[in-house]
Amino acid sequence: MTIARPRRCRRVQLSTPGSSEKMIQKASESKADHVFLDLEDAVAPSQKRDARKKIVQGLKSLDWTGKTRCVRINDLTTEYAFEDIIEIVEGAGEHLDTIMMTKVLTPSDVLFADTLLNQLEKKLKLKNRIGLEALIEEVEGMQNVDAIARSTPRLECLVFGMGDFSASMGVTNKNVGDSSGYLGDVWHYARFRLIMACRAAGIDPVDGPYADFRNAEGYREECKRSMILGCVGKWAIHPSQIDIALAEYSPRPEDVTRARMLAAAYAEAEAKGLGAINVDGVMVDVASIRILRNTVLNKADLYGM
């Protein structure tokens, strides 16, 4: 069954402390195509309730044109999660695109938020459905990733949170998101498993943070690794990472031009009853067009290229 979900840009998900009005404003003015205003790790317990008010005000008063507007809530084991959802949705409602859940372990975690959002949307008579994004950052969550990915049509995205996942697995690494010191990519299996679950369910896979924001090349390398496997984007914990992610997760203009040329040539050939054609020494058939569509053309259309 095909489920219709909104297509949203997630090349870079900019992490922004919900307790800082200054940073919320800077995030709205940034080039990030997805911003999540954080109520979890970036906000001290004593500031969490006040941060909700700042987030609501920021969502309602600032210009977020061209951005996916997201709020990351506290995990469901805390006293904050249900009120995070209620206060943010009641306060910002139509100014909110998605809610990001943390430390998701089972499908029932997602279904809790789904049920609560169903009730709030009916109460507030919201016209647009608020989507859900879920962080997979515990071993139990990764073991249940296929069922989580298929838990509800409201779920749009899974994010690989390698920071807490490292702690959960007992992985030793000097910086969150850094796979150096290991022969190969220490995150390959976890990323690949999450991406497969997302693609099977028709939702977006996103890579998590890279802690050393001063190491631009290290961040770029991790973007390349996750993009090659199929991730649509990566977190940015600092504005300096935004341009790198936008570049790495966007198709190159010359690739877009060539893909459109090949697609047009194949469409013309198909209309003549041909199943495969030779274009400049390259065989083009239905399989190659599908690859171009999924890796270049659909992205170009979404990003306005």
N, C-alpha and C positions, 0 to 999 in steps of 0.2 A: 504494500500500500504506500503510495506517495503522499507525503505530508507537506503541505505548503507552509514554509517558514519564510520570514523576511530575509532578504539578502543584505547583510550588513558588512561594512568594511572593518576588518580586524588585523590589518597588517602590523599595527603597533598598538598595544594596549598600555596606555600611560597610567602608571600608578600614582595616585595623588592623595595625600593625607586629607581626610574629611574635616580635620580640626583646624586647618589653615585656610582662611579666606583668601590670603594672598596667593597661595599655591593653586587653589581652585580657579581663581581668575586667570592665572598664568596658563593653566591647563586648557581653559576655554579658548585662549588665544594661540595655542600651540598648533603645530601641523599634524599632531596625532589624529588618526581617524577613529580611534576608540579611546575613551577616557573612563577609568573606573575610580570613583571617589570612595576612598577606603574608610571603613569603620572598624576594621580588624587590627592587624599588626601595627599599622602606622599611627594608631590612636590609643593613648593611655586609658585604662579603665575609668579614671576620674573624668575624662573628657568625652567619653563615648556618647552620652545623651546630648550634650551640647553640640557635638559634631553633627548629629542628625539635623539639627536646626540650620547649621551652616550649609550643609549639603542641600537641603531643600531650598534655601534662599539662593544659593548659587545656581542650581538647576533652573529656577524660575526667572532669575534676573539677568543672567549672562547669555551671550550669544554662542550657541553650540552648533551652529550651522555646519553641516558636513561631518559631524561626529556622532558616533554611537555613544549614548549617554548611559553609563552603568554605575551602580553602587555595589560595592563589596560589603556584605554583611558578616557578622560574627558567626562562628560555627554553632551548630544546633545543641552542643553540650553546654553552652553558656546561657546566662540569664538574659542576654541581649537580643538574640536572633529574632524572635517573633516580633518584638517591638521595633527592631530595625526595619523589618518589612512593613509593618503597619504604619509607623510614623513617616517613613520615606514615601510610601505610596499615597497615603492620605494627604501628605503635604505637597508632593511634587507630581503625582499621578501622570498627567498627560505630557509632562516634561521629562519622563523617564523611559528609556528603551529596554534596559535589561537589569536584572539583579544577579550578582555573582555570589554563589554559595561557596563556602570554604569547607575543607576537610570532609567532603562527601564520601560516605562509606558504602551506602547501599541505595537502591532505587527508592526506598521509603523516605530517605532524606529529601530527595528531590520532590517526591509526591506530597510531602508536608507543605513545602513552599508553594507548590502548584495549587493545592487545595485552598491555602490561605489567599493566594492571589486571585483565584476564581471568586471567592467571596468578596474581596475588596473591589474587584472590577465591577461586580454586580451592584454593590452598594454605591460606588462612586459613579456608576454609569460611564465608565471609560470606553472610548471608541476603539482604541488600539490595545491589543494584548501585550502585556509586559513579558518579555522573554526571560529565560533563565540561562545562566552560564554556571558551570560547576568545576571547581578545582579538584583534581585527583592528585592527592598529595600524601596519601597513606597507603601502606601495603594492602590493607583490606579493600580500599577503594579501587586499586588497580586490579585486584583479583575479581572484582565485581564490575569492571569497566564496561563490558558488553551490555549487561543488564541496565546499568546506569544510563548509558547512551541511548537506550531505547525506552526509557522510563515514561516519558511524556512528550507530546508534540510541542509543549512549551519550551523544552530544552533546545537551545540553539548551538551550544558550544561547550567543549571540554577543554580545560587548561591543565597542562602537566606542571604541577608545582613541585619542582625538584628539590627545593629547600627542605621542606618538611619531609618529603619523600626520602631524602638522604638520611635524616634522623630516624625515620621509620625503618629503613633498611639497614642502618648501621654503616652506611657508606662514608668513607673518609675522603673528604675533598677540602681544599683550602678555601675555595670561594664557591658560593652557590652558583650553579650553572656552568662551572668550569670542569671540563672532562680531562684536562691535562693530568699526566701522571699515571694514566691507564692506557694500556696498549689497545688502541681503538677508541671507541666512544662509549664511556660508561653508561650513558643514557640511551644508547641505541635501542635496546629491547623495550624499555618502558615507553619511549616515544613511539616506537613502531606499533606496539600493542594498542596504545591509546588512539593513534591515528587510524588504525584499521577499524577499531570500534566506532569511531566517529564517521568514517566513510561508509561503513555498512549501515549506519543509522541515518545518514544524510545530514550530519551536523558538522560544524567547523572544529578542527583541531588547532589548538594554539599552544605554543611553547612558552614556558615560564621565564623567570627572571635570570639575569646574569649580574651578579652582585658587584663586580669590579667595574664600575661605570667609567673609570679612567682608562681601561684597556679596550680601546675601540676595536682593535683587530681581533681580540678574543671574542668580543660580542658579535662581530661580523661573522666569524667562523661558526659560532653556534647558530646564528641565523641561517647560514648556508646549509648546515647539517640538517636542521629541522625542516627547512624549506624543501630540500631534495626528497625527504621522506614524505612530504605532503602537508606539512603545517601551513596554515594560511597567514600566520603572524607570530609575533613574540611580544612579551612584556617589555616595557621600558621603565626602569626605576629612576631614570634621570633624563631630562630633556635632551642631553647630548646623544642619547641612543636613538632618538626618533628618526632622524634622517637615514641612519644606517638601516633600520628595519624597513622603512618605506622603500628604500632602494632595493634591498635584497628580496623582498616579498612581492615586488611588482615585476611584471614581464618587461623586458627591454623594448623600447619603441621599435627597433628594427625587427625584433622577433614578432611583434604584433603586426607590423606591416606585412611581413612574409606569410604569417599564418592566415591573414585575411586574403592574401593573394591565392594561397593554396586552397583555401576553403571555397573561394569563388570559382576557381578552375575546376575543382571537383564537382561542385554543384552543377556547373555547365555540362561537364562530362556525364554526370549521373542522369541529367535530363535527356541525354542522347542514348541512354541505355548502357553506358560503360561502367564497369565495376571498379576499374583501377586505371590510373593514367600516369604518364611520365611527365614530370615538370622539372625542367633543368637537370635532368639526370637522376631525379629522386622519384621513387614510386609513391604515389598517393592513393590510398584506398580508404574504406570506411573506418578501419581501425586507426589509421594515422590521423584522420580528421577528428576522431573521438579524443585522441591524445591531445591534439592541438586545442580542441575546445575546452578540455578540462584543465589544461596547464597554462594556456595563454589567452584564448579568446574570451572565455567567461570572466576571467580576472580583468582583462582590459575593459570589458563592458562595465563591470562593477566599479572600477576605479576611474572611469571616465577618460580612458586613454584612446 
